[in-house]
Amino acid sequence: MSRIWDISQPLHTAVPVWPGEPAFALHSHAVIGDGCPVNVGGMFTPLHAGTHGDAPLHYANDGASSADCELDAYIGPCVLLDVRHARGRVEIADIDWDAIEGSERVLLRTYECFPHDQWDSDFTAIASDVIARLGAMGVRLIGTDAASLDPEQSKTLDAHQAVKAADMRILEGLVLDDVPPGRYELVALPLRIVGADASPVRAILREIA
């Protein structure tokens, strides 16, 4: 049986969220007991909490929402690259371009150890010219363990705009600590949320036999 790596963050009340966003919350509406045979709960979550996929609506008013995104970009062969040597931003020189050749999905590991317990404002972003070159190579999805492709304080979102120009899809907040670099099958489907600019995903990598 092929090995599976779960590369999703657990969602819980203390999961770090983007500064200024409300916390993830889980509520219990019914509890098993006298006259009640089931537990029933509800949740509130910022759409960009934890491991998520940015929909084009996030960075373009005329972009598709999560419900309208075609799913084929989010499932299929991918390559995982280790770019922990990048400083501040992943640049052209930080990428092993030969390793990407022929891949439509590229995931980048930037963290030595993923920050599960606290928000990291100094995450490693991705240069827009890296995105543009990936798009020119036929890459359809870019994923990162960072909270965003662009720096936290960016007002221009150059990397996101490069994604828009190349009609790529985005995964952010992946947990890649325990996965060796290489080629895998990716499954990371966004929920069909009408009007949503992002969606939580349960992202996995499956070993290719």
Secondary structure in CASP SS format (residue, H / E / C, confidence):
PFRMAT SS
TARGET T0000
AUTHOR 0000-0000-0000
METHOD secondary structure of the structure
MODEL  1
M C 1.00
S C 1.00
R C 1.00
I E 1.00
W E 1.00
D E 1.00
I C 1.00
S C 1.00
Q C 1.00
P C 1.00
L C 1.00
H C 1.00
T C 1.00
A C 1.00
V C 1.00
P C 1.00
V C 1.00
W C 1.00
P C 1.00
G C 1.00
E C 1.00
P C 1.00
A C 1.00
F C 1.00
A E 1.00
L E 1.00
H E 1.00
S E 1.00
H E 1.00
A E 1.00
V C 1.00
I C 1.00
G E 1.00
D C 1.00
G C 1.00
C E 1.00
P C 1.00
V C 1.00
N C 1.00
V E 1.00
G E 1.00
G E 1.00
M E 1.00
F E 1.00
T C 1.00
P C 1.00
L C 1.00
H C 1.00
A C 1.00
G C 1.00
T C 1.00
H E 1.00
G E 1.00
D E 1.00
A C 1.00
P H 1.00
L H 1.00
H H 1.00
Y C 1.00
A C 1.00
N C 1.00
D C 1.00
G C 1.00
A C 1.00
S C 1.00
S H 1.00
A H 1.00
D H 1.00
C C 1.00
E C 1.00
L C 1.00
D H 1.00
A H 1.00
Y H 1.00
I E 1.00
G E 1.00
P E 1.00
C E 1.00
V E 1.00
L E 1.00
L E 1.00
D E 1.00
V C 1.00
R C 1.00
H C 1.00
A C 1.00
R C 1.00
G C 1.00
R E 1.00
V E 1.00
E C 1.00
I H 1.00
A H 1.00
D H 1.00
I C 1.00
D C 1.00
W H 1.00
D H 1.00
A H 1.00
I H 1.00
E C 1.00
G C 1.00
S C 1.00
E C 1.00
R E 1.00
V E 1.00
L E 1.00
L E 1.00
R E 1.00
T C 1.00
Y C 1.00
E C 1.00
C C 1.00
F C 1.00
P C 1.00
H C 1.00
D C 1.00
Q C 1.00
W C 1.00
D C 1.00
S C 1.00
D C 1.00
F C 1.00
T C 1.00
A E 1.00
I E 1.00
A C 1.00
S H 1.00
D H 1.00
V H 1.00
I H 1.00
A H 1.00
R H 1.00
L H 1.00
G H 1.00
A H 1.00
M C 1.00
G C 1.00
V C 1.00
R C 1.00
L E 1.00
I E 1.00
G E 1.00
T E 1.00
D C 1.00
A C 1.00
A C 1.00
S C 1.00
L C 1.00
D C 1.00
P C 1.00
E C 1.00
Q C 1.00
S C 1.00
K C 1.00
T C 1.00
L C 1.00
D H 1.00
A H 1.00
H H 1.00
Q H 1.00
A H 1.00
V H 1.00
K H 1.00
A H 1.00
A H 1.00
D C 1.00
M C 1.00
R E 1.00
I E 1.00
L E 1.00
E E 1.00
G C 1.00
L C 1.00
V C 1.00
L C 1.00
D C 1.00
D C 1.00
V C 1.00
P C 1.00
P C 1.00
G E 1.00
R E 1.00
Y E 1.00
E E 1.00
L E 1.00
V E 1.00
A C 1.00
L C 1.00
P C 1.00
L C 1.00
R C 1.00
I C 1.00
V C 1.00
G C 1.00
A C 1.00
D C 1.00
A E 1.00
S E 1.00
P E 1.00
V C 1.00
R C 1.00
A C 1.00
I E 1.00
L E 1.00
R E 1.00
E E 1.00
I C 1.00
A C 1.00
END
